[in-house]
Every structure is written in structure tokens, then in C-alpha cells.
Amino acid sequence: MLLTFRNSITRCHSTAKFPFPFSPRIHFSTTSFAHNPNPAKPLTKPDLNSLVLSNYSHGNFHNLLQKVVACPSVLFRACQNLKPNSSESITLDSVSAHFFSLEELSSQLKTNQFKIDSCCFTIPPSSHKGNSLVLPNLKLKVVIEAIRMVLETVYDDRFVTFSYGGRLNMGRHTAIRYLKNSVENPSWWFTVSFNSNEMFDAKHVDKLCLIIGEKIKDEYLVDMIKTLFKLKVVRIELGSCYLGRGFPQECGLSCILINIYFNSFDKEIQELRLKTKKENPKFEANELVAGSADSLHYKPLKIYVVRYLDEILVITSGTKMLTMDLKSRFIKYLEEHLGLQVDRGRTVIHSAVSEKIDFLGMELQAVTPSVLHPAPSEKAIRARKKYLRQKEVRLLELRNAKERNRKKLGMKIMSHVYKKLKHSDGFKFEFQIENEVNQIFRTWADEVVQEYLQSVDERWEWHRMLSAGDFLSLKRIRDQLPQELVDAYDNFQEQVDKYLKPVKAKKALEEEERRAEEEEEQKYAERTIKDLTTLRVKVDAPIELIRKAVKMAGFTNHMGRPRPISLLMVLQDTDIIKWYAGIGRRWLDFFCCCHNFKMLKTVVTYHLRFSCILTLAEKHESTKREAMRHYTKDLKVSDLDGAEEIHFPTEREVKMMGDKNLSDPWPVDGPLTTALIKLASDEPPYRCVAHFCDRTETTVYRIRLLQNHLNERAMDGKNCHSGIGSIHDSLNRKCIPLCSEHISELYMGRLTLQDIDCTSFVAD
């Protein structure tokens, strides 16, 4: 029998040694909330900025918790941010009626009576070797999101430009675009690696609160952040594989807190970069002799840095000694000022040319521009010429067909006119069509003349016939003829030379051909010089790790061929296809910025597609050919109305993907590591666990982590790709009710487990 899981999990009341450190002794006047906008109206970004700035004085922000976070309009905006993408919007009344009262929550925050520990739930591990997981309920998630919004308003403009992650339009692909377009001539690079599973302990939290206190004078907000860390609602584990991935064990406040904690380190790097740029100014164009060796081989000393949350990449275009000094300086700052333990064994310097380096789940290497944009091969050139010839033949056939049809139509018109003249005295039409006929013939004549004048050979032939060997060009003949005839002949010859003499046109064609050859030679010279003097960053997807992950998840056998996954056979056909489609689309979106994206396309279009076909075939006890005949290669399914739907990316869609239109991808929350199995139940329906979804037409699904089937540890980052990560093992075999819309979104990857209320589990 299904029972609510809240009775089987232990609340965080056992952590009473960490009480919420607020005191209700402070009294507030009604004028202190005069700047709060109407909660019924949607709160926009400018409104939030104005509300936060209204509490700014003497260089600091004051009382942000009571005056901004506790504002009902801010809390309602937080609810809107937490709601998954849906066709239905939420209202203030629906939140208060079905979930909790925003007015009551606002009052609790204003009077410091909000109890964090009562909103936390501890989920026991699924095995005796695992660790428990503390998660906030929906009310606490709203408060955390409101705090994140306020901190983002205060700090986002103060972060440096190379700080990525947890910021609007500053995600993974934005960082990769910077590396590909801005980094030039890298010589040495290294990544700063922290000790594995280094948690933010009390000293780190105190340091973080001191940093926040320098700009925000609000002891209640700082105490709330401390309490969240003490209750383990907010967990920051450096060097882990879940930050920025959308996992349920990741708090929405973690990213902004990491950026705040590393902000002083970023400022130190920024000052060092500016100092290096000032000491090594770039030469002006008039300071270098054109064509000299210095103008070709001058490489200014530069330092490039990219930090994505706790992943730090440092690139230099100088010597190795300079890079070693930078590494020692950065490690010293991180250890002494921020109290972090750097793994010196993994923080090593690599040659940018001869060695690859892993960053953001991708492989980086410095290559010449010809590797990134290779010249077409001889086979490609021949194919291009063949295509152009075929195009010319098709155009010639169309032109001949047009002339043939024009001739037939003209003959019909002439025949019609001749018959009218023969059988009657003049033209007697019921409709006057002379103007139309004249317009048609005038258009045809203009087109014929235009095509004729574009042909140099035909103009040359007509010019030769009209000008060569004419007796009127002889002087003794001209003297015997009337002057009017001679003038008419000279005028005619001038017109022939003007319109038919092809010398000027031939010179123009020769000049165009010569210019094209010079441009091709110039481009070849520029490519050669760039290959000798320039290096760019090439970004590759770790194909071997991806193939290993595909094999470990069961998509392929030991020979690398697609195979069915028996665990999914209990799902409906549409859900099976959506599960595969969610993995494929998330992978394609995540790695579309890579240079070897074509190889990843093969993994998706071949391994995943045919594994899905084989799973469907084995489920219905049919052959692969029968399954392909029924579902087609695009895996088409029919909805309830009989209309065909395609969820899996088609081959045409995959071919059109690439790095031309990059956008920061959805968080990759371990699509290979989890599956949702539908359960049959006759219990009363539960409410959907998606944030602020009040539907009760739900179905219970069981979360199955594939790591258990592979005998792996759920949090072992060495056995999975660093860009994918894994879900906490305490969620294994837990049951959640979901409506039809949100289960589809979850399968397709547009919804993550962080977008649902994981404290509303159901157990059997």
C-alpha cells in the first residue's frame, strides 16, 4: 500500500542544536515597507533593482531580508522562477490556496519567526554505505530563490567578465565561445583542482559570511545563510560532479555563493592581468616595419582565465617560468586567503600545443587555424566543380526550354494574326489586346538582347561580320557617295563598335579572372602565415569517455553495437522513445560547440536510435525490421488523436546542428543514470510533485538509478563523464507522483529532478 513518505523520513528537528538564530524582539514601523510593490502585479527585473537600491545607503545595503526578501511580490516572483515551463501560469491566489500562504510566509520573515528546520527533510540512504540527503520543501525553496534573486541583484554587476556559471547568459557555451574566439597563441595552461570532495565547513562559511557582510549589513540574512549550511540544505562540495548540473542535491543558492566566495580571487587575477598588459603593451602599426620579422612573429604576453564555478582554467602566452610563478601565486592565494586545499598533484602545467587538457567536461588543445578550418581536399574541389558544371547544364536546359516555349507561343500569335488579316478587313477583336501583345514582345526582345550582349563570342562574331571587308570603308568609294549616306554609315559603325566590339568586355573578364587569382594567392599566403604564427583553441568532446558511458549504461554491448535495455520495457512505447530522445537532445545541445561534433552525432543517430528500436522490438517480441517498419527510422508514434509525433531528433535535425547557433544548454543532470518506472496503484491520486502544479490526475513513478545495476557508487565521478555527473543514491527506488505533462518534460530533459519537490515522496 502506498503511504506518504514523510512518515518514513526523519525531519531535521533532530538538529535542534542549530536553532534559527532570529529574535522576534525587533519591531518595525509600517513606513519601512513603503517601497514594496503590489504583490498582485508581476515583479520585473527593474522593479527588483529599484527595491534593492532603495535599501542602499552609505556604501552598503541594509535590512534586505525584512524589506526585500520578505516582500510578497519578491516571494511571488520566486515562485514564478521555480515553476517549470508550462502553458499554465500561476497566480497569487492559487499559490495560497493549494500550497502555502505567501502573506503568512512574508509575515514570518519580517518578524523573524520563520523556522528553517521545520521545512527540511532528511532522506535516508538506500543502502547502509550511502549518506543521507537533506532537502528543502517547497516553501523553503521559495525563500532560497528569493535570497538568490536579491544576491544576484547586488553582486552580478560586480563580478568579473571571466566568471561563468550561475549567471544569466554566462553558461558553459559562453565560456567555450570565449576560449575559441578570444584566446590566441596559448603556450601553457593548467587547471586548478581542489582536493576531492572538499566540503565547505564552518571556517569557509564564516569566511563567506564575512565577505557578504562587507557589502550587505544584514545580520539576519547572514544568519539565515549560516543556518542553511548548518542544516546541510546548502551543500558546496568543491571538485564534485554535481555543481551547475541541476541535480536534486544541489541547492539553487550554491552557484551565486561560490561566485561571491571566489570574487576576491577573481579581482586578484584581474589586477594581475591589467598589470601584465600594461607592462607588455601591444605595438602600434607604425612602430613595426611592414614585412619585417617582428611584424609577423610578435606575440604579446597575455594571461587568459576562465572560471566556471569551482573549475578554473589559466592560459598564458608567455614562458613556462611565468606560468609556474602564476600557478604558485594562485595556489598561495587560494590556500591562505580563501582557506581551500588545492590538489597539487593534479594542478600541473601542460603544453598547450602537445598536450590536451580537460575543462568543463571537454578536451582543449592549441592547434593551427588550418586544423580548425581546413582547406578543401582535392576530392571536395572536384565535387564542387562537378556541381557547378551540373548547375550550368541545368541553367542552359532551362534557357533552351524557355526559348522553345517562347518560339511556340510567338508562332501561335503570328498564326492567329495572319488568320484574322486573311479572313477580315483589319483586326476586329472583342477585347483590345494590342498593348498586351506589344508588352510581351518588348519583354522578349529585351531578354534576348540582354542575353546576347552578355556573350562575348557572339558579339565578336557579329562585330566581325558587320565591320570587316565593307567597301564603304574605302576612301575612293566614300568620295563618290553622298555625304548623308557616308554619315549614316559612320554613325552605324560607331554604334556597332559601341555595342558589339568585345574588346572592353574581354578586358573586364580578364581583369576579373586576374583579380580572382590574386585574391586566392593572397588568401593562401594569409593562411600560410597564420599557420606559422597563430594558434587557436580546439574544443573536442571526449569521445572515448562518451562511448564508455554509453557502454556502461547498456546502450551497446562489449563489441560496441547497439543493444536493448530490458529495464525500460515496462514503460509505454512513447515514454521509451522520449527517454532516449531526452538523452540524445541533451547530449547534442551540450556538445554542439565541439570540433568533433560529427562523431557525437554518430553516437546519437546510431547507438541511441537503434538501441531504442531494439528495445521496442524486444518489448513486442518482434524483429528489428518489423519495429523499423512500424515506427520508421525517425521513431514516429501516434498520440491519442491519431496524429503522428516525432520526439527523437531526426537525421535532418542532427545534420543541421553545430556551433553556428550556440546557446547555453539545459543542465545535464545525469540522463544516463536514472529511469522512471510507472507503477500501478488503486490508491487515491496524489498531487503532482512538480513545483506549483496543482493537478491531481497523476501517476506514481519509481526512480531507478542505473548505477545500482552497474554496481557503481552513485557519487563516484571517476566512472562517469565529468560533464554528466550522477544523482545522489538516496533517491534510488523512491516514488514520485507526476502528471502527464511533467513526466513528458522529465523524459525529454526539459525538466530536472531539481524542478520537483523531492520531499513529497511516496513509498510502498
ZIDARA-V195318 format. One record per backbone hydrogen bond with DSSP energy under -0.5 kcal/mol. CO is the residue of the C=O (numbers start at 1). NH is the residue of the N-H. Records with the same first field share a line. If there is no record, write none. Layout:
CO->NH ; NH
This chain:
3->763
4->7
5->8 ; 9
10->122
11->14
12->15
13->16
15->18
19->21
20->22
23->26
29->32
30->33
31->34
33->36
38->41
42->44
44->48
45->49
46->50
47->51
48->52
49->53
50->54
52->55
53->56
55->57 ; 62
57->60
60->57
61->217
63->67
64->68 ; 69
65->70
68->71
71->75
72->76
73->77
74->78
75->79
76->80
77->81
78->82
79->83
91->95
92->96
93->97
94->98
95->99 ; 100
100->102
101->105
102->106
103->107
104->108
105->109
106->110
107->111
108->113 ; 114
109->112
114->116
116->119
117->12 ; 120
119->137
120->12
121->123 ; 135
122->10 ; 124
123->133
127->130
133->123 ; 135
135->121
137->141
138->142
139->143
140->144
141->145
142->146
143->147
144->148
145->149
146->150
147->151
148->152
149->153
150->154
151->155
152->156
155->158 ; 159
156->159
160->163
162->164 ; 307
164->309
167->170
170->165
171->175
172->176
173->177
174->178
175->179
176->180
177->181
178->182 ; 183
179->183
187->352
188->316
189->350
190->314
191->193
192->312
193->343
195->198
197->199
198->238
199->201
201->205
202->206
203->207
204->208
205->209
206->210
207->211
208->212
209->213
210->214
211->214 ; 215
212->215 ; 216
215->61 ; 217
216->218
217->63
218->222
219->223
220->224
221->225
222->226
223->227
224->228
225->229
226->230
227->231
228->233 ; 234
229->232
233->235
235->237
236->200 ; 238
237->240
238->198
242->245 ; 247
246->754
247->250
249->251
251->254
253->257
254->258
255->259
256->260
257->261
258->262
260->263
262->266
263->267
264->268
265->269
266->270
267->271
268->272
269->273
270->274
271->275
272->276
273->277
274->278
275->279
276->280
284->287 ; 288
285->288
289->292
292->296
293->297
294->298
302->317
304->315
306->308 ; 313
307->164 ; 309
308->311
310->312
311->308
312->192
313->306
314->190
315->304
316->187 ; 188
319->323
320->324
321->325
322->326
323->327
324->328
325->329
326->330
327->331
328->332
329->333
330->334
331->335
332->336
333->337 ; 338
334->340
340->342
341->195
342->344
343->346 ; 347
346->348
350->189
351->355
352->366
357->364
359->362
361->542
362->359
363->540
364->357
365->538
367->536
368->371 ; 372
369->373
377->381
378->382
379->383
380->384
381->385
382->386
383->387
384->388
385->389
386->390
387->391
388->392
389->393
390->394
391->395
392->396
393->397
394->398
395->399
396->400
397->401
398->402
399->403
400->404
401->405
402->406
403->407
404->408
405->409
406->410
407->411
408->412
409->413
410->414
411->415
412->416
413->417
414->418
415->419
416->420
417->421
418->422
419->423
420->424
424->426
431->433
433->437
434->438
435->439
436->440
437->441
438->442
439->443
440->444
441->445
442->446
443->447
444->448
445->449
446->450
447->451
448->452
449->453
450->454
452->455
454->456
455->459
456->460
457->461
458->462
459->463
460->464
461->465
462->466
463->467
464->468
467->470
470->473
471->474
474->478
475->479
476->480
477->480 ; 481
478->481
482->486
483->487
484->488
485->489
486->490
487->491
488->492
489->493
490->494
491->495
492->496
493->497
494->498
495->499
496->500 ; 501
497->501
500->502
502->506
503->507
504->508
505->509
506->510
507->511
508->512
509->513
510->514
511->515
512->516
513->517
514->518
515->519
516->520
517->521
518->522
519->523
520->524
521->525
522->526
523->527
524->528
525->529
526->530
527->531
528->532
529->533
530->534
535->185
536->367 ; 538
538->365 ; 540
539->595
540->363
541->543
542->546
543->547
544->548
545->549
546->550
547->551
548->552
549->553
550->554 ; 555 ; 556
551->554
555->563
557->560
561->557
564->566
565->568
566->569
567->570
568->571
572->576
573->577
574->578
575->579
576->580
577->581
578->582
579->583
580->584
581->585
582->586
583->587
584->588
585->589
586->590
587->591
588->592
591->594
594->597
596->599 ; 600
597->601
598->602
599->603
600->604
601->605
602->606 ; 607
603->608
604->609
606->610
607->611
608->612
609->613
610->614
611->615
612->616
613->617
614->618
615->619
616->620
617->622
618->621
623->627
624->628
625->629
626->630
627->631
628->632
631->636
632->635
635->647
637->645
639->642
643->639
645->637 ; 647
650->654
651->655
652->656
653->657
654->657
660->662
667->669
668->670
670->673 ; 674
673->706 ; 707
675->677 ; 704
677->702
689->757
690->693
692->694
695->688
696->698
697->740
699->738
700->679
701->736
702->677 ; 704
703->705 ; 733
704->675 ; 706
705->708 ; 709
706->710
707->712
708->711
713->716
715->717
716->719
717->720
721->724 ; 725
724->670
728->731
729->732
731->734
734->703
735->762
736->701
737->689
738->699
739->743
740->744
741->745
742->746
743->747
744->748
745->749 ; 750 ; 751
746->749
752->755
753->756
755->691
756->758
757->760
761->5
762->735
763->3
